[in-house]
Amino acid sequence: MVTPFKNTSKEHQEFVEKVTLGFRIAYEKLVRESALKNQTLVVSVKGKPVHVPAKKLLRQLQRNPKSAH
């Protein structure tokens, strides 16, 4: 498989960190914008889809900003 980086653990770790940060930023933006519109989002709870008010997810993000969900 061709990868965008040399096959070293340091470069791989940096790539994973960048992807994780990008996901976190996108998730936080989605939650904030959905909360402003008073919408719900679907999340997985024990493998089952559950509708959760975005405002509730936003409160959870504000209490624990390092956790993506």
ZATORMAR-562619 format. One line per field, with one value per residue: residue number from 1; x, y, z of N, C-alpha, C, O, CB in turn; chain. Coordinates in nm, 2 decimals. Glycine has a CB too. Example, Ala and Ser with C-alpha at 12.3 -4.5 7.8 and 13.67 -1.06 7.14 Angstrom:
k (1 / 2)
n_x (1.32 / 1.28)
n_y (-0.57 / -0.22)
n_z (0.78 / 0.71)
ca_x (1.23 / 1.37)
ca_y (-0.45 / -0.11)
ca_z (0.78 / 0.71)
c_x (1.32 / 1.29)
c_y (-0.33 / 0.00)
c_z (0.78 / 0.79)
o_x (1.42 / 1.34)
o_y (-0.33 / 0.11)
o_z (0.85 / 0.80)
cb_x (1.13 / 1.41)
cb_y (-0.45 / -0.06)
cb_z (0.90 / 0.57)
c (A / A)
END
This chain:
k (1 / 2 / 3 / 4 / 5 / 6 / 7 / 8 / 9 / 10 / 11 / 12 / 13 / 14 / 15 / 16 / 17 / 18 / 19 / 20 / 21 / 22 / 23 / 24 / 25 / 26 / 27 / 28 / 29 / 30 / 31 / 32 / 33 / 34 / 35 / 36 / 37 / 38 / 39 / 40 / 41 / 42 / 43 / 44 / 45 / 46 / 47 / 48 / 49 / 50 / 51 / 52 / 53 / 54 / 55 / 56 / 57 / 58 / 59 / 60 / 61 / 62 / 63 / 64 / 65 / 66 / 67 / 68 / 69)
n_x (0.08 / 0.05 / 0.16 / 0.11 / 0.34 / 0.68 / 0.75 / 0.78 / 0.76 / 0.74 / 0.67 / 0.43 / 0.28 / 0.27 / 0.10 / -0.13 / -0.20 / -0.25 / -0.48 / -0.66 / -0.68 / -0.80 / -1.04 / -1.15 / -1.18 / -1.37 / -1.58 / -1.65 / -1.72 / -1.95 / -2.12 / -2.15 / -2.27 / -2.50 / -2.62 / -2.69 / -2.89 / -3.08 / -3.09 / -3.08 / -2.84 / -2.72 / -2.58 / -2.37 / -2.46 / -2.36 / -2.34 / -2.58 / -2.79 / -2.87 / -3.07 / -2.95 / -2.98 / -2.81 / -2.73 / -2.69 / -2.47 / -2.29 / -2.26 / -2.13 / -1.90 / -1.79 / -1.74 / -1.55 / -1.32 / -1.11 / -1.21 / -1.35 / -1.60)
n_y (-0.12 / 0.22 / 0.50 / 0.84 / 0.92 / 0.85 / 0.52 / 0.53 / 0.52 / 0.77 / 0.96 / 0.84 / 0.86 / 1.14 / 1.19 / 1.06 / 1.21 / 1.46 / 1.40 / 1.32 / 1.56 / 1.72 / 1.58 / 1.63 / 1.91 / 1.94 / 1.79 / 1.95 / 2.19 / 2.10 / 2.03 / 2.27 / 2.44 / 2.29 / 2.30 / 2.57 / 2.58 / 2.44 / 2.16 / 1.79 / 1.53 / 1.22 / 0.97 / 0.70 / 0.47 / 0.22 / 0.08 / 0.13 / 0.35 / 0.67 / 0.96 / 1.27 / 1.58 / 1.85 / 2.06 / 1.94 / 1.77 / 1.98 / 2.10 / 1.88 / 1.88 / 2.13 / 2.09 / 1.89 / 1.94 / 1.81 / 1.57 / 1.41 / 1.30)
n_z (0.00 / -0.08 / 0.10 / 0.22 / 0.35 / 0.47 / 0.59 / 0.88 / 1.24 / 1.37 / 1.18 / 1.11 / 1.35 / 1.37 / 1.15 / 1.22 / 1.45 / 1.33 / 1.17 / 1.37 / 1.51 / 1.31 / 1.28 / 1.54 / 1.54 / 1.33 / 1.44 / 1.67 / 1.55 / 1.40 / 1.62 / 1.76 / 1.56 / 1.51 / 1.76 / 1.77 / 1.59 / 1.72 / 1.69 / 1.67 / 1.70 / 1.57 / 1.76 / 1.86 / 2.11 / 2.30 / 2.06 / 1.94 / 1.75 / 1.86 / 1.91 / 2.01 / 2.17 / 2.03 / 2.19 / 2.44 / 2.38 / 2.33 / 2.58 / 2.71 / 2.56 / 2.64 / 2.91 / 2.90 / 2.70 / 2.57 / 2.48 / 2.21 / 2.18)
ca_x (0.00 / 0.13 / 0.12 / 0.17 / 0.46 / 0.77 / 0.70 / 0.84 / 0.66 / 0.73 / 0.58 / 0.29 / 0.22 / 0.23 / -0.01 / -0.25 / -0.23 / -0.32 / -0.61 / -0.74 / -0.71 / -0.90 / -1.17 / -1.20 / -1.22 / -1.49 / -1.69 / -1.68 / -1.80 / -2.08 / -2.20 / -2.18 / -2.37 / -2.63 / -2.68 / -2.74 / -3.02 / -3.17 / -3.10 / -3.03 / -2.74 / -2.73 / -2.46 / -2.38 / -2.46 / -2.35 / -2.37 / -2.72 / -2.81 / -2.95 / -3.08 / -2.91 / -2.98 / -2.68 / -2.70 / -2.64 / -2.34 / -2.21 / -2.23 / -2.03 / -1.77 / -1.74 / -1.69 / -1.44 / -1.28 / -1.02 / -1.28 / -1.42 / -1.74)
ca_y (0.00 / 0.35 / 0.60 / 0.98 / 0.95 / 0.73 / 0.42 / 0.54 / 0.54 / 0.91 / 1.02 / 0.78 / 0.92 / 1.28 / 1.19 / 1.02 / 1.33 / 1.56 / 1.35 / 1.33 / 1.70 / 1.76 / 1.53 / 1.70 / 2.04 / 1.93 / 1.75 / 2.06 / 2.28 / 2.04 / 2.03 / 2.41 / 2.48 / 2.22 / 2.35 / 2.70 / 2.55 / 2.35 / 2.03 / 1.67 / 1.46 / 1.08 / 0.92 / 0.56 / 0.44 / 0.08 / 0.02 / 0.16 / 0.49 / 0.75 / 1.10 / 1.35 / 1.72 / 1.91 / 2.14 / 1.85 / 1.74 / 2.10 / 2.11 / 1.78 / 1.93 / 2.24 / 2.03 / 1.80 / 1.99 / 1.72 / 1.45 / 1.43 / 1.27)
ca_z (0.00 / -0.08 / 0.20 / 0.20 / 0.44 / 0.48 / 0.68 / 1.01 / 1.34 / 1.41 / 1.08 / 1.12 / 1.46 / 1.33 / 1.06 / 1.30 / 1.53 / 1.24 / 1.13 / 1.49 / 1.54 / 1.21 / 1.32 / 1.66 / 1.50 / 1.25 / 1.53 / 1.75 / 1.46 / 1.38 / 1.74 / 1.78 / 1.46 / 1.53 / 1.88 / 1.74 / 1.52 / 1.81 / 1.62 / 1.73 / 1.62 / 1.60 / 1.81 / 1.90 / 2.25 / 2.31 / 1.93 / 1.89 / 1.71 / 1.96 / 1.88 / 2.12 / 2.14 / 2.01 / 2.31 / 2.54 / 2.34 / 2.34 / 2.72 / 2.73 / 2.50 / 2.72 / 3.03 / 2.87 / 2.57 / 2.50 / 2.44 / 2.08 / 2.21)
c_x (0.09 / 0.07 / 0.18 / 0.29 / 0.55 / 0.72 / 0.78 / 0.73 / 0.64 / 0.64 / 0.44 / 0.22 / 0.18 / 0.11 / -0.14 / -0.29 / -0.30 / -0.46 / -0.70 / -0.77 / -0.81 / -1.03 / -1.23 / -1.25 / -1.36 / -1.61 / -1.74 / -1.76 / -1.94 / -2.17 / -2.24 / -2.29 / -2.50 / -2.70 / -2.75 / -2.88 / -3.12 / -3.19 / -3.05 / -2.93 / -2.75 / -2.59 / -2.48 / -2.36 / -2.47 / -2.39 / -2.50 / -2.73 / -2.91 / -2.95 / -3.05 / -2.92 / -2.84 / -2.64 / -2.64 / -2.50 / -2.24 / -2.17 / -2.12 / -1.90 / -1.71 / -1.69 / -1.56 / -1.39 / -1.18 / -1.08 / -1.36 / -1.57 / -1.76)
c_y (0.12 / 0.44 / 0.73 / 1.01 / 0.82 / 0.64 / 0.42 / 0.57 / 0.68 / 0.98 / 0.97 / 0.85 / 1.06 / 1.28 / 1.16 / 1.14 / 1.44 / 1.52 / 1.36 / 1.47 / 1.76 / 1.71 / 1.60 / 1.84 / 2.04 / 1.89 / 1.87 / 2.16 / 2.23 / 2.05 / 2.18 / 2.46 / 2.42 / 2.27 / 2.49 / 2.69 / 2.47 / 2.22 / 1.91 / 1.61 / 1.31 / 1.03 / 0.77 / 0.54 / 0.29 / 0.01 / 0.05 / 0.31 / 0.56 / 0.89 / 1.18 / 1.50 / 1.77 / 1.99 / 2.06 / 1.81 / 1.86 / 2.12 / 2.00 / 1.82 / 2.04 / 2.19 / 1.95 / 1.83 / 1.89 / 1.59 / 1.48 / 1.40 / 1.18)
c_z (0.00 / 0.02 / 0.17 / 0.28 / 0.44 / 0.60 / 0.81 / 1.12 / 1.38 / 1.31 / 1.08 / 1.23 / 1.44 / 1.24 / 1.13 / 1.39 / 1.45 / 1.20 / 1.25 / 1.52 / 1.44 / 1.24 / 1.44 / 1.63 / 1.42 / 1.34 / 1.61 / 1.67 / 1.44 / 1.50 / 1.77 / 1.68 / 1.47 / 1.65 / 1.85 / 1.67 / 1.60 / 1.75 / 1.71 / 1.64 / 1.66 / 1.64 / 1.84 / 2.05 / 2.26 / 2.17 / 1.87 / 1.86 / 1.81 / 1.91 / 2.01 / 2.09 / 2.13 / 2.13 / 2.42 / 2.50 / 2.35 / 2.49 / 2.76 / 2.68 / 2.59 / 2.85 / 3.01 / 2.73 / 2.50 / 2.44 / 2.31 / 2.10 / 2.33)
o_x (0.19 / -0.05 / 0.28 / 0.33 / 0.51 / 0.65 / 0.84 / 0.63 / 0.52 / 0.55 / 0.35 / 0.10 / 0.07 / 0.02 / -0.24 / -0.41 / -0.40 / -0.55 / -0.82 / -0.89 / -0.90 / -1.13 / -1.35 / -1.36 / -1.45 / -1.72 / -1.86 / -1.86 / -2.03 / -2.29 / -2.36 / -2.39 / -2.61 / -2.82 / -2.86 / -2.97 / -3.22 / -3.31 / -2.99 / -2.93 / -2.80 / -2.49 / -2.59 / -2.27 / -2.57 / -2.46 / -2.53 / -2.67 / -3.02 / -2.84 / -3.11 / -2.87 / -2.76 / -2.52 / -2.55 / -2.41 / -2.13 / -2.06 / -2.03 / -1.79 / -1.59 / -1.59 / -1.48 / -1.41 / -1.17 / -1.02 / -1.43 / -1.65 / -1.87)
o_y (0.13 / 0.46 / 0.74 / 1.13 / 0.71 / 0.69 / 0.32 / 0.63 / 0.72 / 1.05 / 1.04 / 0.88 / 1.11 / 1.37 / 1.22 / 1.17 / 1.50 / 1.61 / 1.40 / 1.50 / 1.83 / 1.78 / 1.63 / 1.88 / 2.11 / 1.94 / 1.89 / 2.22 / 2.31 / 2.09 / 2.20 / 2.52 / 2.48 / 2.28 / 2.52 / 2.77 / 2.43 / 2.17 / 1.94 / 1.63 / 1.28 / 1.05 / 0.72 / 0.59 / 0.23 / -0.09 / 0.01 / 0.39 / 0.51 / 0.95 / 1.15 / 1.53 / 1.74 / 2.00 / 2.10 / 1.80 / 1.84 / 2.15 / 2.04 / 1.80 / 2.05 / 2.25 / 1.95 / 1.75 / 1.90 / 1.52 / 1.58 / 1.47 / 1.14)
o_z (0.07 / 0.03 / 0.10 / 0.27 / 0.40 / 0.69 / 0.85 / 1.09 / 1.41 / 1.34 / 1.06 / 1.22 / 1.48 / 1.26 / 1.11 / 1.40 / 1.50 / 1.20 / 1.24 / 1.56 / 1.48 / 1.23 / 1.44 / 1.67 / 1.45 / 1.33 / 1.63 / 1.72 / 1.44 / 1.49 / 1.80 / 1.73 / 1.46 / 1.66 / 1.91 / 1.68 / 1.54 / 1.75 / 1.81 / 1.52 / 1.77 / 1.57 / 1.85 / 2.11 / 2.23 / 2.17 / 1.76 / 1.93 / 1.83 / 1.89 / 2.11 / 1.98 / 2.22 / 2.16 / 2.49 / 2.59 / 2.39 / 2.52 / 2.84 / 2.75 / 2.61 / 2.91 / 3.10 / 2.64 / 2.37 / 2.36 / 2.31 / 2.04 / 2.37)
cb_x (-0.10 / 0.12 / 0.16 / 0.06 / 0.42 / 0.91 / 0.70 / 0.95 / 0.69 / 0.86 / 0.64 / 0.30 / 0.32 / 0.35 / 0.01 / -0.22 / -0.11 / -0.23 / -0.61 / -0.66 / -0.58 / -0.85 / -1.16 / -1.09 / -1.12 / -1.47 / -1.64 / -1.56 / -1.72 / -2.06 / -2.12 / -2.06 / -2.31 / -2.60 / -2.58 / -2.65 / -2.98 / -3.30 / -3.03 / -3.14 / -2.59 / -2.78 / -2.41 / -2.27 / -2.57 / -2.45 / -2.35 / -2.83 / -2.85 / -2.90 / -3.22 / -2.77 / -3.06 / -2.67 / -2.82 / -2.73 / -2.34 / -2.28 / -2.36 / -2.08 / -1.79 / -1.85 / -1.80 / -1.47 / -1.22 / -0.91 / -1.37 / -1.37 / -1.81)
cb_y (0.00 / 0.41 / 0.55 / 1.08 / 0.98 / 0.78 / 0.28 / 0.65 / 0.46 / 0.98 / 0.99 / 0.63 / 0.91 / 1.35 / 1.08 / 0.90 / 1.39 / 1.58 / 1.20 / 1.26 / 1.79 / 1.71 / 1.38 / 1.71 / 2.11 / 1.82 / 1.64 / 2.12 / 2.30 / 1.89 / 1.98 / 2.50 / 2.46 / 2.07 / 2.37 / 2.78 / 2.49 / 2.43 / 2.03 / 1.57 / 1.51 / 1.00 / 0.99 / 0.47 / 0.51 / 0.02 / -0.12 / 0.12 / 0.51 / 0.73 / 1.14 / 1.31 / 1.80 / 1.99 / 2.22 / 1.72 / 1.69 / 2.22 / 2.08 / 1.65 / 1.98 / 2.34 / 1.94 / 1.65 / 2.12 / 1.68 / 1.39 / 1.35 / 1.21)
cb_z (0.12 / -0.23 / 0.34 / 0.22 / 0.58 / 0.51 / 0.62 / 1.02 / 1.46 / 1.42 / 0.94 / 1.13 / 1.58 / 1.27 / 0.95 / 1.39 / 1.60 / 1.11 / 1.08 / 1.61 / 1.53 / 1.07 / 1.36 / 1.76 / 1.41 / 1.14 / 1.62 / 1.82 / 1.33 / 1.34 / 1.86 / 1.77 / 1.32 / 1.54 / 1.99 / 1.65 / 1.38 / 1.84 / 1.49 / 1.77 / 1.65 / 1.48 / 1.94 / 1.82 / 2.33 / 2.42 / 1.94 / 1.99 / 1.57 / 2.10 / 1.82 / 2.18 / 2.25 / 1.88 / 2.36 / 2.55 / 2.19 / 2.29 / 2.81 / 2.67 / 2.36 / 2.74 / 3.10 / 2.88 / 2.57 / 2.59 / 2.55 / 1.97 / 2.09)
c (A / A / A / A / A / A / A / A / A / A / A / A / A / A / A / A / A / A / A / A / A / A / A / A / A / A / A / A / A / A / A / A / A / A / A / A / A / A / A / A / A / A / A / A / A / A / A / A / A / A / A / A / A / A / A / A / A / A / A / A / A / A / A / A / A / A / A / A / A)
END
